[in-house]
Each structure stands twice: as C-alpha cells, then as structure tokens.
Amino acid sequence: MRIPVHHSLKVARSVVNKIQVSSKLAHQCSVMSWSNCRAQGLHIMRFSFQKKGEPWLSPCVNIAQSRRSDDILVCYGDSKEFDNQTHQESEHVYRNQSKHFRYDEEDKAAKWIAKYLETGKI
C-alpha cells in the first residue's frame, strides 16, 4: 500500500509537472516544499538574475490548493518576501500578490508561472 500524499501537494505537483521552461531557466530554479500548518504546497525559486539597469531579482512562487476552495492558489514575489527557512509567503504577498486559477486550469497556471519565473514580472 502506498502512503497517501496530502491533496494540496497533489495539486501543486500536478501544476509543477506541467511547467515548461528552457533548460537554462530550469537550471536556475529549485522546487522545495512549504507548509504553514493549515496548508501545504510547493515553492519554486529562480536564483538571482539581473537585467541591465534593474535590481537583482529572485522570483518565487508558492503553489497549493486554496484553503477555501478547490482553486489553485499561486502566491508570487521576490525571495525577500518569503521566509528563507519555511518558504512561507508574507502576509502582504498572500493578500496582494496571489492569483487564483480554477481547479481544472492546471495548464493555465503552469504557463503563468513559467512566464513569471522567466521575467520576474506579472
């Protein structure tokens, strides 16, 4: 018998498995887990990059099933807006920098995340 995986992690894994990026970008990213006791998910961080004339960026996203619905929740921001040990997003990010996708829009969520990780912008 297999040990069951928490449903929120199943949703996050499904989205992450659909993210398509270049091999160069993929090598600049890392997937980790996060938890805040009530919710669990996956955290993706793109290691620092800089475009000419702009500050250094380390775009991050947290992916999980929303606590209040079956929606896919994506919280996004710079690495300084996430706890460096737990990968939990700040309250500001949760309230102001989150995007919801319907439970059946895994492909749409994956495309949005890929674009955000590539550019560091929404």
Z-matrix of the N, CA and C atoms (Angstrom, degrees):
N
C 1 1.450
C 2 1.526 1 108.67
N 3 1.305 2 116.19 1 140.39
C 4 1.461 3 121.37 2 178.99
C 5 1.523 4 110.43 3 -87.16
N 6 1.308 5 116.01 4 147.50
C 7 1.462 6 121.42 5 174.49
C 8 1.522 7 107.20 6 -76.02
N 9 1.330 8 118.44 7 129.10
C 10 1.468 9 119.87 8 -177.10
C 11 1.530 10 112.37 9 -70.77
N 12 1.313 11 115.31 10 146.81
C 13 1.467 12 123.23 11 176.70
C 14 1.522 13 107.90 12 -99.40
N 15 1.325 14 116.85 13 137.64
C 16 1.460 15 121.81 14 178.94
C 17 1.524 16 109.64 15 -54.01
N 18 1.339 17 117.46 16 139.18
C 19 1.466 18 121.59 17 -174.57
C 20 1.529 19 112.99 18 -58.90
N 21 1.322 20 118.17 19 -35.23
C 22 1.457 21 120.57 20 179.83
C 23 1.528 22 110.61 21 -65.79
N 24 1.312 23 116.85 22 -36.82
C 25 1.463 24 120.38 23 177.50
C 26 1.527 25 111.24 24 -69.06
N 27 1.322 26 117.58 25 -33.92
C 28 1.461 27 120.30 26 176.54
C 29 1.517 28 110.39 27 -61.83
N 30 1.320 29 116.68 28 -42.99
C 31 1.467 30 121.36 29 178.87
C 32 1.525 31 109.80 30 -63.32
N 33 1.320 32 116.88 31 -47.76
C 34 1.468 33 121.16 32 -179.02
C 35 1.527 34 110.87 33 -62.14
N 36 1.325 35 117.32 34 -43.89
C 37 1.472 36 121.04 35 179.07
C 38 1.518 37 111.26 36 -61.12
N 39 1.313 38 115.85 37 -41.45
C 40 1.457 39 120.49 38 -179.56
C 41 1.531 40 110.86 39 -61.64
N 42 1.323 41 117.16 40 -42.41
C 43 1.462 42 121.18 41 178.72
C 44 1.526 43 110.15 42 -66.86
N 45 1.323 44 117.54 43 -47.64
C 46 1.466 45 121.15 44 -178.42
C 47 1.532 46 110.44 45 -60.00
N 48 1.306 47 117.95 46 -38.58
C 49 1.460 48 121.13 47 179.49
C 50 1.524 49 112.95 48 -64.29
N 51 1.323 50 117.30 49 -19.45
C 52 1.467 51 121.30 50 -178.90
C 53 1.529 52 112.99 51 -97.26
N 54 1.320 53 118.30 52 -4.84
C 55 1.466 54 121.00 53 179.97
C 56 1.527 55 108.77 54 -72.83
N 57 1.324 56 116.23 55 124.80
C 58 1.461 57 122.72 56 178.91
C 59 1.525 58 109.15 57 -115.72
N 60 1.329 59 116.70 58 117.01
C 61 1.464 60 122.48 59 178.28
C 62 1.525 61 108.20 60 -135.71
N 63 1.318 62 116.02 61 166.51
C 64 1.459 63 120.05 62 177.27
C 65 1.525 64 109.81 63 -64.29
N 66 1.317 65 116.12 64 159.08
C 67 1.469 66 119.30 65 179.48
C 68 1.527 67 110.57 66 -64.35
N 69 1.334 68 117.35 67 -34.02
C 70 1.464 69 120.51 68 178.04
C 71 1.531 70 110.44 69 -61.82
N 72 1.338 71 116.48 70 -46.81
C 73 1.462 72 120.23 71 179.21
C 74 1.527 73 110.80 72 -66.96
N 75 1.311 74 117.34 73 -40.26
C 76 1.468 75 120.34 74 179.96
C 77 1.524 76 111.48 75 -58.97
N 78 1.325 77 117.24 76 -37.89
C 79 1.471 78 121.02 77 179.32
C 80 1.527 79 112.46 78 -71.52
N 81 1.331 80 117.64 79 -14.98
C 82 1.463 81 121.63 80 178.69
C 83 1.529 82 111.58 81 -93.25
N 84 1.324 83 117.38 82 -1.17
C 85 1.473 84 121.46 83 -175.37
C 86 1.524 85 111.39 84 -115.34
N 87 1.324 86 113.88 85 156.10
C 88 1.457 87 121.12 86 176.48
C 89 1.525 88 108.58 87 -138.60
N 90 1.323 89 116.30 88 139.66
C 91 1.468 90 122.02 89 177.52
C 92 1.516 91 108.40 90 -107.40
N 93 1.329 92 115.95 91 127.38
C 94 1.462 93 122.60 92 178.72
C 95 1.524 94 108.23 93 -131.75
N 96 1.299 95 117.14 94 168.57
C 97 1.465 96 120.01 95 176.41
C 98 1.521 97 109.81 96 -96.34
N 99 1.326 98 116.02 97 161.80
C 100 1.465 99 121.46 98 173.55
C 101 1.523 100 108.05 99 -145.87
N 102 1.303 101 114.79 100 158.73
C 103 1.455 102 120.69 101 179.36
C 104 1.519 103 108.89 102 -156.24
N 105 1.322 104 115.99 103 142.14
C 106 1.458 105 119.67 104 173.12
C 107 1.528 106 110.22 105 -124.09
N 108 1.311 107 116.14 106 28.80
C 109 1.470 108 125.94 107 -179.21
C 110 1.524 109 111.77 108 80.82
N 111 1.334 110 118.30 109 -48.14
C 112 1.466 111 119.93 110 -179.65
C 113 1.516 112 112.41 111 -88.82
N 114 1.301 113 117.41 112 -26.14
C 115 1.460 114 121.27 113 -177.45
C 116 1.520 115 109.78 114 -134.47
N 117 1.320 116 114.83 115 148.15
C 118 1.450 117 121.43 116 177.70
C 119 1.520 118 108.09 117 -131.28
N 120 1.313 119 115.73 118 152.37
C 121 1.451 120 118.66 119 178.01
C 122 1.511 121 110.94 120 -172.04
N 123 1.322 122 114.95 121 -163.36
C 124 1.445 123 121.60 122 179.94
C 125 1.531 124 109.73 123 -116.03
N 126 1.298 125 115.33 124 147.29
C 127 1.469 126 124.07 125 -177.66
C 128 1.525 127 106.83 126 -119.55
N 129 1.326 128 116.86 127 127.00
C 130 1.463 129 120.95 128 175.19
C 131 1.517 130 107.95 129 -114.87
N 132 1.321 131 114.98 130 131.79
C 133 1.466 132 120.93 131 177.29
C 134 1.518 133 108.48 132 -125.15
N 135 1.324 134 114.96 133 131.39
C 136 1.464 135 120.02 134 170.50
C 137 1.517 136 106.45 135 -96.37
N 138 1.304 137 116.36 136 124.21
C 139 1.453 138 119.69 137 -178.40
C 140 1.523 139 110.15 138 -65.36
N 141 1.285 140 116.56 139 153.44
C 142 1.459 141 125.08 140 -169.52
C 143 1.526 142 114.30 141 -43.87
N 144 1.327 143 113.40 142 137.97
C 145 1.452 144 120.99 143 171.15
C 146 1.523 145 107.79 144 -144.13
N 147 1.321 146 116.91 145 164.09
C 148 1.457 147 121.08 146 -178.74
C 149 1.518 148 109.47 147 -142.59
N 150 1.336 149 114.88 148 133.15
C 151 1.455 150 120.56 149 170.72
C 152 1.523 151 106.89 150 -97.55
N 153 1.300 152 116.69 151 149.05
C 154 1.460 153 121.95 152 -175.78
C 155 1.527 154 110.81 153 -50.93
N 156 1.346 155 115.06 154 127.92
C 157 1.455 156 121.04 155 177.19
C 158 1.514 157 115.29 156 78.91
N 159 1.333 158 118.21 157 4.65
C 160 1.464 159 121.41 158 -179.21
C 161 1.527 160 109.63 159 -119.51
N 162 1.340 161 117.72 160 159.02
C 163 1.472 162 120.23 161 178.64
C 164 1.528 163 111.09 162 -70.48
N 165 1.342 164 115.87 163 163.78
C 166 1.465 165 121.47 164 175.76
C 167 1.512 166 109.54 165 -64.38
N 168 1.316 167 116.75 166 139.74
C 169 1.455 168 122.24 167 -179.79
C 170 1.522 169 110.87 168 -124.22
N 171 1.307 170 116.14 169 143.94
C 172 1.459 171 122.90 170 170.37
C 173 1.522 172 106.90 171 -133.93
N 174 1.339 173 117.56 172 78.69
C 175 1.459 174 119.60 173 -177.80
C 176 1.525 175 111.56 174 -63.73
N 177 1.331 176 115.48 175 140.07
C 178 1.458 177 122.53 176 178.90
C 179 1.516 178 109.75 177 -134.11
N 180 1.325 179 115.95 178 153.30
C 181 1.459 180 121.76 179 171.93
C 182 1.523 181 108.86 180 -138.84
N 183 1.307 182 115.27 181 146.30
C 184 1.465 183 122.38 182 168.47
C 185 1.518 184 106.40 183 -111.89
N 186 1.324 185 115.84 184 135.56
C 187 1.456 186 121.72 185 -178.25
C 188 1.521 187 108.16 186 -124.76
N 189 1.334 188 115.84 187 132.28
C 190 1.467 189 120.35 188 178.47
C 191 1.516 190 109.48 189 -162.65
N 192 1.307 191 115.33 190 172.44
C 193 1.453 192 120.40 191 169.19
C 194 1.520 193 106.63 192 -82.11
N 195 1.307 194 116.67 193 134.50
C 196 1.460 195 120.83 194 -178.73
C 197 1.524 196 110.61 195 -58.66
N 198 1.326 197 116.20 196 144.94
C 199 1.472 198 120.71 197 179.59
C 200 1.519 199 111.74 198 -69.74
N 201 1.327 200 116.65 199 -24.21
C 202 1.463 201 120.28 200 -172.83
C 203 1.528 202 113.86 201 -103.74
N 204 1.326 203 117.61 202 -5.60
C 205 1.464 204 120.66 203 -177.78
C 206 1.524 205 108.88 204 -158.52
N 207 1.313 206 116.04 205 -173.35
C 208 1.460 207 121.19 206 175.40
C 209 1.524 208 111.59 207 -89.74
N 210 1.325 209 117.00 208 2.69
C 211 1.464 210 121.21 209 -178.93
C 212 1.526 211 111.71 210 -61.07
N 213 1.325 212 114.33 211 156.81
C 214 1.464 213 121.66 212 172.40
C 215 1.522 214 106.43 213 -89.35
N 216 1.301 215 117.02 214 126.37
C 217 1.457 216 122.63 215 -179.20
C 218 1.525 217 108.86 216 -107.13
N 219 1.334 218 115.71 217 128.28
C 220 1.457 219 122.02 218 175.60
C 221 1.522 220 107.62 219 -123.61
N 222 1.319 221 117.20 220 117.55
C 223 1.462 222 122.90 221 175.00
C 224 1.521 223 106.69 222 -104.65
N 225 1.321 224 117.42 223 135.28
C 226 1.460 225 120.59 224 -173.09
C 227 1.523 226 110.92 225 -134.22
N 228 1.317 227 115.17 226 153.86
C 229 1.460 228 120.76 227 178.15
C 230 1.512 229 110.58 228 169.37
N 231 1.302 230 115.58 229 -172.72
C 232 1.456 231 122.05 230 177.35
C 233 1.531 232 108.32 231 -84.38
N 234 1.315 233 116.71 232 156.47
C 235 1.471 234 121.00 233 -175.90
C 236 1.522 235 112.88 234 -55.82
N 237 1.339 236 118.24 235 -30.72
C 238 1.474 237 119.71 236 -179.69
C 239 1.526 238 112.28 237 -68.63
N 240 1.336 239 117.45 238 -11.44
C 241 1.468 240 121.38 239 178.83
C 242 1.531 241 112.21 240 -94.44
N 243 1.342 242 116.50 241 6.04
C 244 1.463 243 122.53 242 178.94
C 245 1.522 244 107.91 243 -124.36
N 246 1.329 245 117.15 244 144.10
C 247 1.460 246 120.89 245 177.34
C 248 1.529 247 108.97 246 -63.35
N 249 1.325 248 117.66 247 131.80
C 250 1.462 249 119.99 248 -174.64
C 251 1.528 250 113.75 249 -76.37
N 252 1.326 251 119.28 250 -7.56
C 253 1.467 252 121.27 251 176.75
C 254 1.525 253 112.13 252 -106.69
N 255 1.330 254 116.82 253 -44.28
C 256 1.465 255 120.05 254 -176.83
C 257 1.522 256 112.90 255 -95.62
N 258 1.325 257 116.94 256 -15.98
C 259 1.464 258 124.48 257 -177.09
C 260 1.527 259 112.41 258 67.67
N 261 1.310 260 117.50 259 12.84
C 262 1.459 261 122.28 260 177.70
C 263 1.525 262 109.05 261 -71.44
N 264 1.335 263 115.92 262 134.67
C 265 1.463 264 120.03 263 178.12
C 266 1.523 265 110.36 264 -71.96
N 267 1.324 266 116.04 265 156.14
C 268 1.465 267 120.50 266 176.79
C 269 1.525 268 109.49 267 -70.25
N 270 1.309 269 115.98 268 163.85
C 271 1.465 270 121.13 269 177.46
C 272 1.527 271 110.03 270 -60.75
N 273 1.332 272 116.37 271 -38.55
C 274 1.471 273 120.95 272 178.09
C 275 1.528 274 110.66 273 -59.53
N 276 1.323 275 117.17 274 -45.80
C 277 1.464 276 121.16 275 179.52
C 278 1.526 277 109.85 276 -63.12
N 279 1.330 278 116.89 277 -46.38
C 280 1.463 279 120.31 278 -178.90
C 281 1.527 280 111.34 279 -58.56
N 282 1.315 281 116.68 280 -41.90
C 283 1.470 282 120.93 281 -176.68
C 284 1.538 283 113.41 282 -80.34
N 285 1.334 284 117.43 283 -35.15
C 286 1.458 285 120.58 284 -169.58
C 287 1.525 286 115.60 285 -116.97
N 288 1.306 287 117.69 286 -16.05
C 289 1.455 288 120.61 287 -176.11
C 290 1.524 289 109.68 288 -128.43
N 291 1.310 290 115.32 289 55.49
C 292 1.461 291 120.11 290 177.58
C 293 1.519 292 108.65 291 -129.64
N 294 1.288 293 114.20 292 151.03
C 295 1.459 294 121.12 293 -179.10
C 296 1.524 295 107.43 294 -132.39
N 297 1.317 296 115.71 295 136.02
C 298 1.460 297 121.29 296 -179.99
C 299 1.525 298 109.63 297 -109.65
N 300 1.318 299 114.76 298 138.38
C 301 1.452 300 122.21 299 174.17
C 302 1.521 301 107.40 300 -123.93
N 303 1.326 302 116.51 301 146.60
C 304 1.462 303 119.33 302 177.14
C 305 1.524 304 109.60 303 -59.47
N 306 1.310 305 116.14 304 155.23
C 307 1.472 306 121.98 305 -177.56
C 308 1.527 307 112.57 306 -55.11
N 309 1.333 308 118.34 307 -26.69
C 310 1.460 309 121.50 308 -177.90
C 311 1.535 310 112.63 309 -101.25
N 312 1.327 311 118.00 310 14.80
C 313 1.461 312 121.77 311 -179.66
C 314 1.538 313 112.07 312 -107.66
N 315 1.314 314 116.05 313 43.44
C 316 1.464 315 120.13 314 179.98
C 317 1.527 316 111.51 315 -60.77
N 318 1.340 317 117.22 316 -41.64
C 319 1.471 318 120.52 317 179.06
C 320 1.529 319 111.23 318 -62.74
N 321 1.312 320 116.37 319 -42.88
C 322 1.469 321 121.18 320 179.49
C 323 1.528 322 110.35 321 -63.53
N 324 1.324 323 117.05 322 -43.30
C 325 1.470 324 121.10 323 178.13
C 326 1.521 325 110.30 324 -62.98
N 327 1.323 326 117.53 325 -42.99
C 328 1.463 327 121.80 326 -179.38
C 329 1.527 328 111.11 327 -62.68
N 330 1.324 329 117.99 328 -41.99
C 331 1.471 330 121.66 329 178.51
C 332 1.526 331 110.71 330 -65.11
N 333 1.332 332 116.56 331 -40.60
C 334 1.467 333 120.29 332 179.78
C 335 1.531 334 109.88 333 -64.17
N 336 1.311 335 116.81 334 -44.29
C 337 1.471 336 121.41 335 179.88
C 338 1.526 337 110.43 336 -62.89
N 339 1.334 338 117.48 337 -44.56
C 340 1.469 339 120.76 338 179.37
C 341 1.521 340 110.66 339 -58.15
N 342 1.311 341 117.48 340 -43.63
C 343 1.467 342 121.43 341 179.79
C 344 1.521 343 110.29 342 -64.94
N 345 1.323 344 117.05 343 -42.19
C 346 1.470 345 120.42 344 -179.52
C 347 1.534 346 110.71 345 -65.05
N 348 1.316 347 117.74 346 -44.22
C 349 1.463 348 120.39 347 179.61
C 350 1.523 349 111.11 348 -64.23
N 351 1.315 350 117.12 349 -33.71
C 352 1.468 351 120.83 350 -179.82
C 353 1.521 352 111.82 351 -70.72
N 354 1.324 353 117.28 352 -41.94
C 355 1.466 354 120.78 353 -172.48
C 356 1.520 355 114.34 354 -104.30
N 357 1.326 356 117.31 355 -24.30
C 358 1.461 357 120.66 356 -173.65
C 359 1.515 358 113.01 357 74.78
N 360 1.340 359 115.96 358 11.13
C 361 1.475 360 122.00 359 -178.82
C 362 1.508 361 110.04 360 -132.71
N 363 1.337 362 115.22 361 156.29
C 364 1.462 363 118.97 362 176.68
C 365 1.516 364 109.95 363 -96.40
